[in-house]
Amino acid sequence: MPTSKKPSICVLSFEDIALEYRVRNQLISLSERYPIDFIGVGDWTPPGNISYQQLDRSPKDLQYYIKYLSLLLIGRIIPSFYKRIFNLKPEYKRALQIIRENDYGLIHANDWDGLYISVCASEGSRAKIIFDAHEYSEEQESENLLWRFFVKPFRQWIFRKHLPKVDKVITVSEPIAALFRENYGIKEPAVVHNTSFYIKNKYRETNPDSIQIIYQGAAIRTRRLEKIIQLSALLDDRYTVNLMLYPQDRKYYTWLKQKCIKYSDKRVRIIDFVEYTLINDKLQKFDVGIPAVAAQNLNNQYALGGKFFDYIIAGLAIAVPPLAAYKQFVEEYQIGIVSLEMGIQSLADQLNRTSSEQINQFKMESLKIAQQVSFNVEKKKLFEINKSLTSN
């Protein structure tokens, strides 16, 4: 038996842990059963069973982008040059060093860069790898021509070369799992929904004269949030649209604020964003949650975002365009409305035909399924995956 007191499970993520709630839920859940080493970036005070090895995130200056784009271009011709991209950031080198210095039995690698580093660092070791892809990252900004030309081939190279070396692939929705099966031959990718822990909430009846719609999340241009503002002008007088936005793209956030004022702050408004632990309490003041309003690329079409489950747990009705994963979920559980077509006019028409009594019924159905779609249930999938890999 090993005598080292070091944890045998490592979780790796290069996104800011203060904003990566999926990774935090993963860490908190796994730490219930195992001591964990977390290698990541961002300020966070973890629970006692988690050792946090914090990496310093390097800034991206002009020199970085010149080198990055040069390697992406050369990599299209000579793919081996793609490896050099991971020499541009000191946090990648440090993560490689930490993993190689420890005898981890299992590594949870988050997202495409976590996949590459984990596979490279574990070569020749006993470690098994669980790759949490989150979404379908090769398509994340594929509506952009430069992304399709430079970044997509790079992400595809990472997947082709390194997915065969992992022991389990996890993602957020069944349609994205199907893409990994079809495009990369992954036989049994697991779906672990990007949900939150269960909170028991009370039913709140809708005011038929003042139906409150909420969208909460980061202000990111590719999400086309201006369409939600435009939607407000197509709704009848019962509705008010509220945008609770984290100003990730500050210029875009400011532009959205100005657009709200132009339309009418009585029909649409931006409200203060709250820290994630407070979001459930905040959401209960609303009636209808919109998780997405547009799909710029294949990833958007198939994703199942965390805010969707936040709305359900808070006891809200859902309104969504016919995006594959959302549509299937909403229709199966009868928790809201799905517009007949993509586009805000169709979504507005559907909302305008929906009575407050129907919204109340949807809200009650959300509360009925809240516990079964929470991370309290989803974490059991993680436990089973870990057990199957660590017991061999």
LUMFI-970350 format. One line per 8 residues: number of its first residue (from 0); their letters; for each residue x, y, z of N, C-alpha, C. Coordinates in steps of 0.2 Angstrom, whole numbers, plus 5000, padded with zeros to 4 digits. Example, Ala and Ser with C-alpha at 12.3 -4.5 7.8 and 13.67 -1.06 7.14 Angstrom:
<zagus>
0) as) 5066/4972/5039/5062/4978/5039/5066/4984/5039 ~ 5064/4989/5035/5068/4995/5036/5064/5000/5039
</zagus>
This chain:
<zagus>
0) mptskkps) 5004/4994/5000/5000/5000/5000/5004/5006/5000 ~ 5002/5011/4996/5006/5018/4996/5006/5021/5003 ~ 5012/5024/5005/5013/5027/5011/5012/5035/5010 ~ 5012/5037/5004/5012/5045/5003/5005/5047/5006 ~ 5005/5053/5009/4999/5056/5011/4996/5061/5005 ~ 4999/5061/5000/4997/5065/4994/4990/5063/4992 ~ 4985/5067/4989/4979/5064/4986/4981/5061/4980 ~ 4976/5056/4979/4977/5052/4973/4973/5055/4967
8) icvlsfed) 4968/5059/4968/4964/5062/4963/4966/5070/4962 ~ 4967/5072/4956/4968/5078/4954/4963/5081/4949 ~ 4961/5087/4951/4956/5091/4946/4960/5097/4943 ~ 4959/5097/4937/4963/5102/4933/4959/5107/4929 ~ 4959/5113/4930/4955/5118/4926/4959/5125/4925 ~ 4959/5128/4919/4963/5134/4918/4958/5140/4917 ~ 4952/5139/4919/4947/5144/4919/4946/5147/4926 ~ 4945/5153/4927/4944/5156/4934/4939/5153/4938
16) ialeyrvr) 4941/5150/4943/4937/5146/4948/4931/5150/4951 ~ 4932/5156/4951/4927/5160/4954/4921/5161/4950 ~ 4922/5159/4943/4916/5159/4939/4914/5152/4936 ~ 4919/5147/4937/4918/5141/4935/4914/5136/4940 ~ 4907/5137/4940/4903/5134/4945/4903/5126/4944 ~ 4903/5124/4937/4903/5117/4936/4909/5114/4939 ~ 4915/5117/4939/4921/5114/4942/4920/5114/4949 ~ 4918/5120/4952/4917/5120/4959/4912/5115/4962
24) nqlislse) 4907/5113/4958/4902/5108/4960/4906/5101/4960 ~ 4909/5100/4955/4913/5094/4954/4918/5093/4960 ~ 4922/5098/4962/4927/5098/4967/4923/5097/4974 ~ 4918/5100/4975/4914/5100/4982/4912/5093/4982 ~ 4909/5090/4977/4906/5083/4977/4911/5078/4978 ~ 4916/5078/4974/4922/5073/4974/4925/5073/4981 ~ 4926/5079/4984/4929/5080/4991/4925/5077/4996 ~ 4919/5075/4995/4915/5071/5000/4917/5064/5001
32) rypidfig) 4921/5062/4996/4923/5055/4996/4931/5054/4996 ~ 4934/5059/4993/4941/5058/4992/4945/5065/4994 ~ 4951/5064/4996/4955/5070/4996/4957/5072/4989 ~ 4957/5079/4988/4958/5081/4981/4963/5086/4981 ~ 4967/5086/4975/4972/5091/4973/4968/5095/4968 ~ 4967/5101/4969/4965/5105/4963/4970/5110/4961 ~ 4971/5109/4954/4976/5114/4951/4972/5119/4946 ~ 4972/5125/4948/4968/5130/4944/4970/5137/4945
40) vgdwtppg) 4966/5141/4943/4967/5148/4943/4962/5152/4946 ~ 4963/5158/4949/4958/5162/4952/4958/5161/4960 ~ 4955/5166/4963/4954/5167/4970/4948/5162/4973 ~ 4950/5158/4977/4945/5153/4980/4947/5150/4986 ~ 4943/5150/4991/4945/5146/4998/4941/5140/4998 ~ 4944/5134/4996/4941/5128/4996/4939/5125/5002 ~ 4934/5120/5002/4933/5116/5008/4939/5112/5011 ~ 4939/5110/5017/4945/5107/5020/4948/5101/5017
48) nisyqqld) 4944/5097/5013/4947/5091/5010/4950/5092/5003 ~ 4951/5098/5001/4953/5100/4994/4960/5104/4995 ~ 4965/5102/4992/4971/5106/4992/4972/5110/4986 ~ 4972/5116/4986/4971/5121/4980/4979/5123/4979 ~ 4981/5121/4973/4987/5123/4970/4986/5128/4965 ~ 4986/5135/4967/4984/5140/4963/4989/5142/4958 ~ 4988/5143/4952/4992/5145/4946/4991/5152/4945 ~ 4997/5156/4943/4996/5163/4941/4995/5163/4934
56) rspkdlqy) 4989/5166/4933/4987/5167/4926/4991/5172/4922 ~ 4994/5170/4917/4998/5175/4913/4994/5180/4909 ~ 4996/5186/4908/4992/5191/4904/4993/5189/4896 ~ 4988/5191/4892/4989/5190/4885/4990/5197/4882 ~ 4997/5198/4881/4999/5205/4877/4999/5204/4870 ~ 5001/5209/4867/5002/5209/4859/5007/5204/4857 ~ 5012/5203/4861/5017/5198/4859/5015/5191/4859 ~ 5011/5190/4864/5007/5183/4865/5003/5182/4859
64) yikylsll) 4999/5186/4857/4994/5185/4852/4998/5184/4845 ~ 5003/5188/4844/5007/5187/4838/5010/5180/4837 ~ 5013/5178/4843/5016/5171/4843/5010/5166/4842 ~ 5005/5167/4846/4999/5162/4846/4996/5161/4839 ~ 4995/5167/4835/4992/5167/4828/4997/5164/4824 ~ 5004/5165/4825/5009/5162/4820/5009/5154/4821 ~ 5008/5152/4827/5008/5145/4828/5002/5141/4826 ~ 4996/5145/4826/4990/5142/4823/4991/5142/4816
72) ligriips) 4994/5147/4813/4995/5146/4805/4999/5141/4803 ~ 5005/5141/4806/5010/5135/4805/5007/5128/4806 ~ 5003/5128/4811/5000/5122/4813/4996/5119/4808 ~ 4992/5123/4804/4988/5121/4799/4992/5117/4794 ~ 4998/5118/4793/5003/5115/4788/5007/5109/4791 ~ 5010/5111/4797/5014/5106/4801/5010/5105/4808 ~ 5006/5101/4809/5002/5100/4815/5006/5100/4822 ~ 5012/5097/4821/5016/5096/4827/5018/5103/4830
80) fykrifnl) 5018/5108/4826/5019/5115/4829/5013/5117/4834 ~ 5008/5114/4834/5002/5116/4839/5005/5115/4846 ~ 5009/5110/4847/5012/5108/4854/5015/5115/4857 ~ 5018/5119/4853/5022/5124/4855/5017/5130/4858 ~ 5011/5130/4856/5006/5134/4859/5006/5134/4867 ~ 5007/5128/4869/5007/5127/4876/5013/5129/4880 ~ 5018/5131/4876/5024/5134/4879/5023/5142/4880 ~ 5018/5144/4878/5017/5152/4878/5014/5154/4885
88) kpeykral) 5011/5149/4889/5009/5151/4896/5012/5148/4901 ~ 5015/5151/4906/5018/5148/4912/5014/5144/4916 ~ 5007/5145/4916/5003/5141/4920/5002/5134/4917 ~ 5003/5133/4910/5003/5126/4908/5009/5123/4910 ~ 5015/5126/4910/5021/5123/4912/5021/5121/4919 ~ 5018/5125/4923/5018/5124/4930/5013/5118/4932 ~ 5007/5117/4928/5003/5112/4929/5006/5105/4927 ~ 5009/5105/4921/5013/5099/4919/5018/5097/4925
96) qiirendy) 5021/5102/4928/5026/5100/4933/5023/5097/4939 ~ 5018/5100/4941/5014/5097/4947/5012/5090/4946 ~ 5008/5089/4940/5006/5082/4939/5011/5077/4939 ~ 5017/5079/4935/5022/5074/4935/5026/5073/4941 ~ 5025/5077/4946/5029/5076/4952/5024/5072/4957 ~ 5018/5071/4956/5013/5068/4960/5011/5061/4957 ~ 5010/5056/4961/5008/5050/4958/5000/5049/4959 ~ 4997/5053/4954/4989/5053/4954/4987/5047/4951
104) glihandw) 4982/5044/4954/4978/5039/4951/4973/5041/4946 ~ 4970/5047/4947/4965/5049/4943/4965/5056/4942 ~ 4965/5059/4936/4965/5066/4934/4958/5068/4931 ~ 4955/5073/4934/4949/5076/4930/4951/5082/4926 ~ 4951/5081/4920/4954/5087/4916/4948/5091/4913 ~ 4948/5097/4914/4942/5101/4912/4944/5105/4905 ~ 4940/5104/4900/4941/5108/4894/4947/5106/4890 ~ 4947/5109/4884/4952/5107/4879/4959/5108/4882
112) dglyisvc) 4961/5113/4885/4968/5114/4887/4970/5109/4893 ~ 4965/5108/4897/4966/5103/4903/4967/5096/4900 ~ 4963/5094/4894/4964/5088/4891/4972/5087/4889 ~ 4974/5092/4885/4981/5092/4883/4986/5091/4888 ~ 4986/5095/4893/4991/5095/4898/4990/5089/4902 ~ 4984/5086/4904/4984/5080/4908/4986/5074/4904 ~ 4985/5073/4897/4988/5068/4894/4995/5068/4893 ~ 4998/5074/4892/5005/5075/4891/5009/5073/4898
120) asegsrak) 5006/5076/4903/5009/5075/4910/5008/5068/4913 ~ 5003/5064/4910/5002/5058/4913/5006/5052/4909 ~ 5009/5054/4904/5012/5049/4900/5017/5045/4904 ~ 5016/5038/4903/5021/5034/4907/5019/5033/4914 ~ 5014/5036/4916/5012/5035/4923/5005/5030/4924 ~ 5003/5029/4930/4997/5025/4931/4991/5028/4931 ~ 4991/5035/4930/4985/5039/4930/4980/5038/4925 ~ 4974/5037/4927/4968/5037/4922/4965/5044/4922
128) iifdahey) 4962/5046/4916/4960/5052/4915/4952/5053/4913 ~ 4949/5057/4916/4942/5059/4915/4942/5066/4912 ~ 4940/5066/4905/4940/5072/4902/4933/5075/4902 ~ 4932/5081/4906/4926/5084/4906/4926/5090/4900 ~ 4923/5088/4895/4923/5093/4889/4919/5099/4890 ~ 4915/5099/4895/4910/5104/4896/4905/5104/4890 ~ 4907/5109/4885/4903/5109/4879/4907/5107/4873 ~ 4905/5109/4867/4909/5107/4861/4914/5112/4858
136) seeqesen) 4920/5113/4861/4924/5119/4861/4926/5120/4854 ~ 4927/5115/4850/4929/5117/4843/4924/5121/4839 ~ 4918/5121/4841/4913/5125/4838/4911/5132/4842 ~ 4914/5133/4847/4912/5139/4852/4911/5145/4849 ~ 4915/5147/4844/4915/5153/4840/4915/5152/4833 ~ 4913/5147/4830/4914/5145/4823/4910/5149/4819 ~ 4905/5154/4821/4902/5159/4817/4907/5164/4814 ~ 4913/5164/4818/4918/5169/4816/4923/5166/4811
144) llwrffvk) 4924/5169/4805/4928/5166/4800/4935/5165/4802 ~ 4938/5170/4806/4945/5169/4809/4946/5163/4813 ~ 4940/5162/4818/4940/5156/4822/4940/5150/4818 ~ 4936/5149/4813/4936/5143/4809/4942/5142/4805 ~ 4946/5147/4803/4952/5146/4800/4958/5144/4804 ~ 4958/5148/4810/4964/5147/4814/4963/5142/4820 ~ 4957/5143/4824/4957/5140/4830/4953/5133/4830 ~ 4948/5132/4826/4945/5126/4825/4949/5120/4823
152) pfrqwifr) 4954/5121/4818/4959/5115/4817/4963/5113/4822 ~ 4965/5118/4826/4969/5117/4832/4965/5113/4837 ~ 4959/5115/4839/4955/5111/4844/4954/5104/4841 ~ 4952/5103/4835/4951/5097/4832/4958/5092/4832 ~ 4963/5095/4831/4970/5092/4832/4970/5089/4839 ~ 4969/5093/4844/4969/5091/4851/4965/5085/4852 ~ 4958/5086/4850/4954/5080/4851/4956/5074/4847 ~ 4958/5074/4841/4960/5068/4837/4966/5065/4841
160) khlpkvdk) 4971/5069/4843/4977/5066/4846/4976/5063/4853 ~ 4972/5067/4857/4972/5065/4864/4966/5062/4867 ~ 4960/5063/4863/4954/5059/4866/4955/5052/4866 ~ 4958/5048/4862/4959/5041/4862/4963/5039/4868 ~ 4967/5044/4872/4971/5042/4877/4967/5043/4884 ~ 4961/5045/4884/4957/5046/4890/4953/5040/4892 ~ 4951/5040/4898/4947/5034/4900/4940/5035/4900 ~ 4938/5041/4901/4931/5043/4900/4930/5050/4898
168) vitvsepi) 4925/5051/4894/4923/5058/4892/4916/5060/4895 ~ 4916/5066/4898/4910/5069/4900/4908/5075/4897 ~ 4901/5077/4896/4899/5083/4893/4892/5085/4896 ~ 4890/5091/4894/4884/5093/4897/4877/5091/4894 ~ 4877/5089/4888/4870/5087/4885/4871/5081/4881 ~ 4865/5078/4879/4865/5072/4875/4867/5074/4868 ~ 4865/5079/4865/4867/5081/4858/4874/5082/4857 ~ 4877/5085/4862/4885/5086/4862/4888/5079/4863
176) aalfreny) 4886/5075/4867/4888/5068/4868/4888/5065/4861 ~ 4883/5066/4857/4882/5062/4851/4887/5065/4846 ~ 4889/5071/4846/4894/5074/4842/4901/5071/4843 ~ 4902/5070/4850/4909/5066/4852/4909/5059/4849 ~ 4903/5056/4849/4902/5049/4847/4903/5049/4839 ~ 4900/5053/4836/4900/5053/4828/4907/5056/4826 ~ 4910/5061/4828/4916/5064/4826/4922/5061/4828 ~ 4922/5058/4834/4928/5056/4837/4928/5049/4840
184) gikepavv) 4923/5045/4838/4922/5038/4840/4922/5037/4847 ~ 4920/5042/4851/4919/5040/4859/4913/5036/4860 ~ 4914/5030/4862/4909/5025/4862/4903/5027/4868 ~ 4905/5029/4873/4900/5030/4879/4902/5036/4883 ~ 4901/5042/4879/4902/5048/4883/4896/5049/4888 ~ 4898/5051/4894/4893/5052/4899/4891/5059/4899 ~ 4884/5060/4901/4881/5067/4901/4880/5068/4909 ~ 4884/5073/4911/4883/5076/4918/4880/5083/4917
192) hntsfyik) 4874/5084/4919/4871/5091/4917/4875/5096/4921 ~ 4875/5102/4918/4878/5108/4922/4873/5112/4926 ~ 4871/5108/4931/4866/5110/4936/4869/5112/4943 ~ 4865/5115/4947/4868/5117/4954/4864/5112/4959 ~ 4867/5113/4966/4864/5109/4971/4857/5111/4973 ~ 4853/5106/4975/4846/5107/4976/4845/5112/4982 ~ 4840/5117/4981/4838/5121/4987/4830/5120/4986 ~ 4827/5119/4992/4820/5118/4992/4817/5125/4992
200) nkyretnp) 4813/5127/4987/4810/5133/4986/4802/5133/4986 ~ 4799/5138/4988/4792/5138/4988/4789/5141/4982 ~ 4783/5139/4980/4779/5141/4974/4777/5148/4975 ~ 4778/5152/4970/4776/5159/4971/4771/5161/4965 ~ 4765/5163/4966/4760/5164/4961/4762/5170/4957 ~ 4761/5170/4950/4762/5175/4946/4757/5181/4946 ~ 4759/5187/4946/4755/5192/4945/4753/5193/4938 ~ 4746/5192/4936/4744/5192/4929/4745/5198/4926
208) dsiqiiyq) 4746/5204/4929/4747/5210/4926/4754/5212/4926 ~ 4759/5208/4929/4766/5210/4929/4770/5204/4929 ~ 4771/5201/4923/4775/5195/4923/4782/5196/4921 ~ 4786/5194/4926/4793/5196/4926/4797/5190/4922 ~ 4801/5192/4917/4805/5188/4913/4813/5190/4916 ~ 4817/5184/4916/4824/5185/4918/4828/5182/4913 ~ 4834/5185/4912/4840/5182/4909/4845/5183/4913 ~ 4849/5178/4916/4855/5180/4920/4861/5176/4917
216) gaairtrr) 4867/5180/4917/4873/5177/4914/4878/5182/4912 ~ 4883/5180/4909/4888/5184/4907/4886/5188/4901 ~ 4889/5194/4900/4888/5198/4894/4893/5197/4889 ~ 4891/5192/4884/4896/5190/4879/4892/5191/4872 ~ 4896/5194/4868/4893/5196/4861/4890/5190/4857 ~ 4893/5184/4858/4891/5179/4854/4884/5176/4856 ~ 4882/5178/4862/4875/5176/4864/4870/5180/4862 ~ 4871/5186/4858/4867/5190/4855/4861/5192/4860
224) lekiiqls) 4863/5195/4866/4858/5197/4871/4854/5203/4869 ~ 4856/5207/4864/4852/5212/4861/4846/5210/4858 ~ 4845/5203/4856/4839/5201/4854/4834/5200/4860 ~ 4836/5199/4866/4831/5199/4871/4829/5206/4873 ~ 4833/5211/4872/4830/5218/4872/4825/5219/4867 ~ 4827/5217/4861/4822/5218/4855/4815/5214/4856 ~ 4816/5208/4860/4810/5204/4861/4805/5208/4866 ~ 4808/5212/4870/4804/5216/4875/4799/5220/4871
232) allddryt) 4801/5223/4865/4796/5227/4862/4791/5223/4858 ~ 4791/5217/4858/4786/5213/4854/4781/5209/4859 ~ 4783/5210/4865/4778/5207/4870/4773/5212/4872 ~ 4767/5209/4875/4762/5213/4877/4763/5216/4884 ~ 4759/5221/4886/4760/5225/4892/4761/5221/4898 ~ 4759/5215/4898/4760/5211/4905/4767/5210/4907 ~ 4772/5210/4902/4778/5207/4903/4783/5213/4904 ~ 4788/5212/4908/4794/5216/4909/4800/5211/4909
240) vnlmlypq) 4805/5213/4905/4811/5209/4904/4817/5212/4908 ~ 4820/5207/4912/4826/5209/4916/4832/5205/4914 ~ 4837/5209/4914/4844/5206/4912/4849/5207/4918 ~ 4850/5201/4921/4855/5201/4926/4862/5199/4924 ~ 4866/5204/4922/4872/5202/4918/4878/5203/4921 ~ 4883/5199/4921/4890/5200/4923/4894/5203/4917 ~ 4897/5209/4919/4900/5212/4913/4907/5209/4911 ~ 4906/5203/4908/4913/5200/4906/4916/5204/4900
248) drkyytwl) 4912/5206/4895/4914/5211/4890/4911/5217/4892 ~ 4915/5222/4894/4913/5228/4897/4910/5233/4892 ~ 4913/5233/4886/4910/5237/4881/4903/5235/4878 ~ 4903/5228/4878/4896/5225/4876/4891/5227/4881 ~ 4893/5226/4887/4888/5227/4893/4886/5234/4893 ~ 4890/5239/4892/4889/5246/4891/4884/5248/4886 ~ 4885/5244/4880/4881/5245/4874/4874/5242/4875 ~ 4874/5237/4879/4867/5234/4881/4863/5239/4885
256) kqkcikys) 4867/5242/4890/4863/5246/4895/4860/5252/4891 ~ 4864/5255/4886/4862/5260/4882/4856/5258/4878 ~ 4856/5252/4875/4851/5250/4871/4844/5249/4875 ~ 4845/5247/4882/4839/5246/4886/4836/5253/4887 ~ 4840/5258/4888/4837/5265/4889/4833/5267/4883 ~ 4836/5265/4877/4833/5267/4871/4826/5264/4870 ~ 4826/5258/4872/4819/5254/4871/4814/5256/4876 ~ 4816/5257/4882/4812/5259/4888/4813/5255/4894
264) dkrvriid) 4815/5258/4899/4817/5254/4905/4811/5252/4909 ~ 4805/5254/4907/4799/5251/4910/4798/5244/4907 ~ 4800/5242/4901/4799/5236/4897/4805/5231/4898 ~ 4811/5234/4898/4817/5230/4898/4822/5234/4902 ~ 4826/5231/4907/4831/5234/4911/4836/5229/4913 ~ 4842/5232/4914/4848/5228/4917/4848/5229/4924 ~ 4848/5224/4928/4848/5224/4935/4855/5222/4938 ~ 4856/5223/4944/4863/5221/4947/4864/5214/4947
272) fveytlin) 4870/5212/4945/4872/5205/4945/4874/5203/4953 ~ 4872/5197/4955/4874/5195/4962/4878/5189/4961 ~ 4882/5188/4967/4886/5182/4967/4882/5176/4967 ~ 4886/5171/4964/4882/5165/4963/4878/5162/4969 ~ 4881/5162/4975/4877/5159/4980/4871/5163/4982 ~ 4870/5169/4979/4864/5173/4980/4859/5172/4975 ~ 4861/5169/4969/4857/5169/4963/4850/5166/4964 ~ 4850/5160/4968/4843/5157/4969/4838/5161/4972
280) dklqkfdv) 4840/5165/4978/4836/5169/4981/4833/5175/4976 ~ 4838/5177/4972/4836/5183/4967/4831/5180/4962 ~ 4832/5174/4960/4828/5172/4954/4821/5171/4956 ~ 4820/5169/4963/4813/5168/4965/4808/5174/4964 ~ 4811/5180/4963/4807/5186/4962/4804/5186/4955 ~ 4806/5181/4950/4804/5182/4943/4799/5176/4942 ~ 4797/5176/4936/4792/5171/4934/4794/5166/4928 ~ 4797/5169/4923/4799/5166/4917/4807/5167/4916
288) gipavaaq) 4810/5161/4915/4818/5162/4914/4819/5160/4906 ~ 4823/5164/4903/4825/5163/4896/4833/5161/4897 ~ 4834/5155/4895/4841/5152/4895/4845/5154/4889 ~ 4842/5155/4883/4846/5157/4877/4840/5159/4872 ~ 4843/5164/4868/4838/5167/4863/4841/5166/4856 ~ 4847/5164/4855/4850/5163/4848/4855/5158/4848 ~ 4856/5155/4842/4861/5150/4841/4866/5152/4836 ~ 4872/5155/4837/4876/5157/4832/4880/5151/4829
296) nlnnqyal) 4881/5146/4833/4885/5140/4830/4882/5134/4833 ~ 4886/5128/4831/4883/5122/4833/4884/5121/4840 ~ 4888/5123/4844/4889/5123/4851/4883/5126/4854 ~ 4881/5132/4852/4875/5135/4855/4869/5131/4854 ~ 4868/5128/4848/4862/5124/4846/4861/5118/4851 ~ 4867/5115/4853/4866/5109/4857/4868/5110/4864 ~ 4870/5115/4867/4872/5116/4874/4866/5116/4878 ~ 4867/5115/4885/4862/5115/4890/4865/5119/4896
304) ggkffdyi) 4864/5125/4896/4868/5130/4900/4866/5129/4908 ~ 4870/5131/4912/4868/5130/4919/4863/5135/4922 ~ 4862/5140/4918/4856/5145/4920/4849/5141/4919 ~ 4849/5137/4915/4843/5133/4913/4841/5130/4920 ~ 4845/5126/4923/4844/5122/4929/4843/5127/4935 ~ 4846/5133/4935/4845/5138/4940/4838/5140/4940 ~ 4835/5141/4934/4828/5143/4934/4823/5138/4936 ~ 4825/5131/4934/4821/5126/4937/4821/5125/4944
312) iaglaiav) 4827/5125/4947/4827/5124/4954/4824/5130/4958 ~ 4824/5136/4955/4821/5142/4958/4813/5142/4957 ~ 4811/5137/4953/4803/5137/4952/4801/5142/4947 ~ 4804/5143/4941/4802/5147/4936/4800/5143/4930 ~ 4795/5146/4926/4794/5143/4919/4799/5145/4915 ~ 4800/5141/4909/4805/5142/4904/4802/5144/4898 ~ 4806/5149/4894/4804/5151/4888/4810/5151/4883 ~ 4810/5147/4878/4816/5146/4874/4814/5144/4867
320) pplaaykq) 4819/5146/4862/4818/5144/4855/4819/5137/4854 ~ 4818/5134/4848/4818/5127/4848/4825/5124/4847 ~ 4829/5125/4852/4836/5123/4852/4836/5116/4855 ~ 4840/5111/4852/4839/5104/4853/4838/5102/4860 ~ 4843/5103/4864/4843/5100/4871/4838/5104/4875 ~ 4837/5110/4875/4832/5114/4879/4825/5111/4877 ~ 4824/5111/4870/4817/5109/4868/4815/5102/4871 ~ 4820/5097/4870/4818/5091/4873/4817/5091/4880
328) fveeyqig) 4820/5094/4884/4819/5095/4891/4813/5098/4893 ~ 4812/5104/4890/4806/5108/4892/4799/5104/4890 ~ 4799/5101/4884/4793/5097/4882/4792/5091/4886 ~ 4798/5087/4888/4797/5081/4892/4794/5082/4898 ~ 4796/5088/4902/4794/5089/4908/4788/5094/4909 ~ 4786/5097/4903/4781/5102/4903/4782/5108/4908 ~ 4788/5111/4907/4790/5116/4912/4790/5123/4908 ~ 4788/5124/4902/4788/5130/4899/4785/5130/4892
336) ivslemgi) 4787/5135/4888/4785/5135/4881/4792/5135/4876 ~ 4791/5132/4871/4796/5132/4865/4793/5135/4859 ~ 4796/5140/4857/4793/5144/4851/4794/5139/4845 ~ 4790/5140/4840/4789/5136/4834/4795/5137/4829 ~ 4798/5143/4829/4804/5144/4825/4809/5148/4829 ~ 4815/5148/4826/4820/5152/4829/4818/5159/4827 ~ 4820/5164/4831/4819/5171/4830/4814/5174/4836 ~ 4816/5180/4837/4812/5183/4843/4805/5184/4842
344) qsladqln) 4803/5185/4835/4795/5186/4834/4791/5179/4836 ~ 4794/5174/4834/4791/5167/4836/4790/5166/4843 ~ 4796/5168/4847/4796/5167/4854/4791/5172/4857 ~ 4791/5178/4855/4786/5183/4857/4779/5181/4856 ~ 4777/5178/4850/4771/5176/4849/4769/5171/4854 ~ 4773/5166/4855/4772/5161/4860/4770/5163/4867 ~ 4774/5168/4869/4774/5171/4876/4767/5175/4876 ~ 4765/5178/4871/4759/5182/4871/4753/5178/4871
352) rtsseqin) 4754/5172/4869/4748/5167/4869/4747/5164/4876 ~ 4752/5164/4880/4753/5160/4886/4750/5164/4892 ~ 4745/5161/4895/4741/5165/4901/4745/5164/4907 ~ 4744/5168/4912/4747/5168/4919/4746/5161/4922 ~ 4740/5158/4921/4738/5152/4924/4743/5146/4921 ~ 4744/5147/4914/4749/5142/4911/4756/5143/4914 ~ 4758/5149/4915/4764/5150/4918/4765/5147/4925 ~ 4759/5148/4929/4759/5145/4936/4760/5138/4936
360) qfkmeslk) 4757/5135/4931/4757/5127/4930/4764/5125/4929 ~ 4767/5129/4924/4774/5127/4922/4779/5128/4928 ~ 4778/5133/4932/4782/5135/4938/4781/5129/4943 ~ 4775/5126/4944/4774/5121/4949/4777/5114/4946 ~ 4777/5113/4940/4781/5108/4937/4788/5108/4938 ~ 4791/5114/4937/4798/5115/4938/4800/5113/4945 ~ 4796/5115/4950/4797/5114/4957/4797/5106/4958 ~ 4793/5103/4955/4792/5096/4955/4798/5092/4953
368) iaqqvsfn) 4801/5094/4948/4807/5091/4945/4814/5093/4948 ~ 4814/5099/4952/4820/5102/4954/4825/5098/4957 ~ 4823/5094/4962/4827/5089/4965/4831/5084/4960 ~ 4827/5081/4956/4829/5076/4952/4834/5079/4946 ~ 4834/5085/4945/4838/5088/4940/4844/5092/4943 ~ 4845/5092/4950/4850/5095/4953/4856/5092/4953 ~ 4862/5095/4956/4868/5092/4956/4869/5086/4961 ~ 4864/5087/4966/4863/5081/4971/4862/5075/4968
376) vekkklfe) 4859/5074/4962/4858/5068/4958/4864/5067/4953 ~ 4866/5073/4950/4871/5072/4945/4877/5070/4947 ~ 4879/5072/4954/4885/5070/4956/4886/5062/4957 ~ 4881/5059/4958/4881/5052/4958/4884/5048/4952 ~ 4883/5052/4946/4886/5049/4940/4894/5050/4941 ~ 4896/5056/4944/4903/5057/4945/4906/5051/4949 ~ 4902/5050/4955/4905/5045/4959/4905/5038/4956 ~ 4900/5036/4952/4900/5030/4948/4906/5029/4943
384) inksltsn) 4907/5035/4940/4913/5035/4935/4920/5034/4939 ~ 4920/5038/4944/4927/5038/4948/4928/5030/4951 ~ 4922/5028/4953/4923/5021/4956/4925/5016/4951 ~ 4922/5016/4945/4924/5011/4940/4931/5012/4938 ~ 4934/5018/4938/4941/5019/4936/4946/5018/4941 ~ 4944/5019/4948/4949/5018/4953/4949/5011/4956 ~ 4943/5007/4955/4943/5000/4957/4947/4995/4953 ~ 4949/4997/4947/4953/4992/4943/4960/4992/4945
</zagus>
